[in-house]
Amino acid sequence: MKRFTEKIRPTAHEGLEKRIIEHLDNLTKPPGSLGRLEEFALRYCLCKGNAVAMLEKIELFTFAGDHGITEENITPFPSEVTSQMVVNMAAGGAAVSVLCRNAGIGYAVVDMGVKSELNDMPNLIKRKVAYGTNNFAHQPAMTEEKTMEALERGFHLAEQSHAHILGIGEMGIGNTSSASAIYSLVLGLDAKTTVGAGTGSNGDFLERKIAAVQKGIDLHRDATGDDPLKILSRVGGYEIAGMTGIILGAASNRIPVAIDGFIASAAALIAMRLEKNTRDYLFFSHASAEKFHRNFLAKEGIRPILSLDMWLGEGTGAVLALQIIKQAMVCYSQMATFTSAGVSNKE
């Protein structure tokens, strides 16, 4: 595990922060008048360790995987939807694909654990570890060896990226159940607190979902304790492990990451528990309408960039947040200063 975390360092640097703030305050505007855009520019430059950091190339990855917990009849959508949506994403027809294309953001969907074999496509990256997870209501979702393999594959995607900043999202029928179980085991909560409707699990579906997740929590709590890697292995998914890996790989290489919503935040939670300094490199994109996400953000003292009542997933919220961060850096790097513009500053 050490190789995933040993290069992650805190971003705090008093001298660098002072230079960045001085530049922000010397731009042709009242100090602080760009609000949180100034916060994002400061954080981005600190992530990069550079007061004149560039932000040009942006990439977003949607990680995909299937989940054995769907055997508990917890969702109205069959697991086949995962592979069908992956094809749609790679073909450019999904919301995240459209948003990335029109924002000029590089995009790919990553097969980490989809049940079916997928044909080669231009925007599809094949990193399959297994054909879906086991049903965590009855046994561990993944072996620790397979979990490490998924972490490694996500980590390598970050290492191989030439992007200045990354975004992550996910696709997988049943993965809100895995995310809820992760939140419950890491934070010591029950399923009623963390489980929401996900992709339309209302009524009897929701009752079965809560029961199945609670059964998994009870089954694995003693075996996992507070070990984040064991929690990920026991109740997680291959796409969640892949997202955890890319977060750790990005932080190891001083690449900030825009985290999408409920499921991506569960991966971020595992990454932050594996190495606390990881948090410095994360921009939480939005407060999802999925139950418990806002409570998680509040518990961790995280203020998301947006709150738009979105709950689609895929990385859609991350796309929007990435554009805001880029605009913050455009202002930071391209605005005139009072000196260069010949504008009088305040006394």
Secondary structure, DSSP 8 states (H G I E B T S, - for coil): -HHHHTT------HHHHHHHHHHHHHBSS-TTTTTHHHHHHHHHHHHHT-TT-----EEEEEEEE--GGGGG---SS-THHHHHHHHHHHHT-SHHHHHHHHHT-EEEEEEEE-SS-----TTEEE---SSS---TTTS-SS-HHHHHHHHHHHHHHHHH---SEEEEEEE-TTHHHHHHHHHHHHHT--HHHH---TTT--THHHHHHHHHHHHHHHHHHHHHTT-HHHHHHHH--HHHHHHHHHHHHHHHTT--EEE-SHHHHHHHHHHHHH-GGGGGGEEE-B--SSTTHHHHHHHTT---SB-------TTHHHHHHHHHHHHHHHHHHHS-BHHHHT-----
